[in-house]
Amino acid sequence: MRNFSDFIEILSSHDGDSVALIDDSSGTKITYSKLITLIKIVSAKLKSVGVKKNDRVLLFDVHNIDWVIHFLSLQCLQAIVVPLDKRLHTDTVQSVEKKVGPSLIISNSYQSKTGSKTIRPFKGDTKTKVGRTFDKILSEFVDAEIPSEIILTSGTWAEPKGVTLTQQNLMANLEATTQAFKADSKERLLSILPLSHAYEQMCGLLMPLYFGASIVYIKELTPVSLKLALKQQKITIIVAVPRVLELLKKGILKKIPKKLHNHFELFVKRARLLPSWLLKILFWPIHKNLAPHLNYLIVGGAPLNQELDHFFQGLGYTVGVGYGLSETSPVISFDNQQKNRKLKSVGRILHNVKFRFNQKNELLVAGPAVFKGYWPDTRSSRWFNTGDVGYLDENNNLILTGRTKSLLVFPSGDKLYLEDIEHIVDQYPQVEESCVLYHEKHSHHGINLLVCAQTIDTVKLIKYTNERLPLSAQVRQVINIFPQKLHRTHTLKLSRNKNWQEYSALLNSQ
């Protein structure tokens, strides 16, 4: 595959009567045959309103099935899609609009502030006739290096950048990822992450469509809607971030007496080396209550801690761990060898990704899936520095130890990653979530923590944490923000910038 013309051909080869897309809230089902028809119709309609090659088209607040149809239709027209998370504030949307200058905005709610043409999503009528318009559209494909989309990074301390990905970037990553992870048309995948994110686009959209599987969409991610969809839609695969697994784990533990939690978790951890079929029998009541058909959890977007990994393995689920960035389309490595997975392993690097490590042990990558540049610029260097620090083990698995930008270096020479500190704190029984409240100007005062806990003795938490940290790297204060929740990005990563902006005023200046 080199471009979306090739991808559409693959979709056309699937059983036309098989269901491709399902909207859980409305009950709408789109077969592969109908999906192809709707792509043809919407492509023709978009062309009729003036969309042409290299036009930038902003997608904002477009519902899931409509989003998929319009995204694929725009790819067929060789337009450049700018997908935005529907939860973004309108000020951010306006800023992006000014920066990329779209010729068209497709949205259910937003109106352009700069004069760009704005329309609502087209509603597909399968009776509409388009003749040979679509065939002509596909025949116009020449260069797979044309930009496909501009994806906003979820930036931590700076404003998000626009990552320019080409059609070849996406197809190269899809080809390598589908070799690393095999599925078939019988799978039913629950899509719960924003389609504006590269991780969900690849693993929650393009991959399942490539295999001819079914994708189920829910209106919003809540514990109730998640649990209902898992059961009623007979979901077999979830593509998730670790935060979603944390929510699922808490739901499972609620069914078990609190005084038995530690014993239960220890038992599950030790049981994980048993055959998966035996584990499913042993823990059948949990599977039945959570999701009787669920087999596979694909986890990425943020580091998966080993306790959470072993917990779901021990219950009999297959846990696949992936790693990547928007700039790499996004998958760099994948690991489904779960039984022998080492701490912080993210598996083997995909076959078409070239890599090396610099003097800081940061991972640098190159290859056909690496992005074109940050809009509107083009990269001049062949190698892209991921900013992630790691190494290859004896089995060629990539072990990630942290990120250079989240590394604290103390006068003693001790070095700690923010994520490692938060991991220690999150193990404390009453803590629901935590964030190191860090800024370079204040790091010499000691470590400050934000936690969310209904009831907690902060003195005991500080003592617990400091016993596990170097003497030169000690926590000096804890701020409990309950009942507030920590700010997170649209992929549920901690948003350190927003947490700092909101809570830094609470810091003790001593």
Protein Blocks (a to p, Z undefined) as FASTA:
>chain_A
ZZfklmmmmmmmpcfkbcfbdcfknopacdfklmmmmmmmmmmmmmmnopaehiacddeh
iafklmmmmmmmmmmnopacddddfkbcfklmmmmmmmnopabdcdfkbccfeopacddd
ddddfkbcekjmmmmmmmmpmblmbcfbdcddfbfklccddddddfklmmmmmmmmmmmp
ccdfkbccddfbdfkbmklmmmmmmmmmmnopacdddfbdcfklmmmmmmmnopabdcdd
fklmmmmmmmmmmmpcfklmmmmmmmmmmmmmpcfklmmmmmmmmmmmmommbmbdcdeh
iacdfklmmmmmmnopacddddddfklopafbdcfblmlpcehiabjadfklccdddfko
pacdedjkbcfbdcfbdcfbfbdcehiacdddfkopacdfbdfklcccdfkopacdfklm
mmmmmmpmklmbdcddddfklmmnopcdddddfbacfklmmmmmmmmpcfklccfbdcdf
bfbdcdddfkopacfklmmmmmmmmpcfZZ
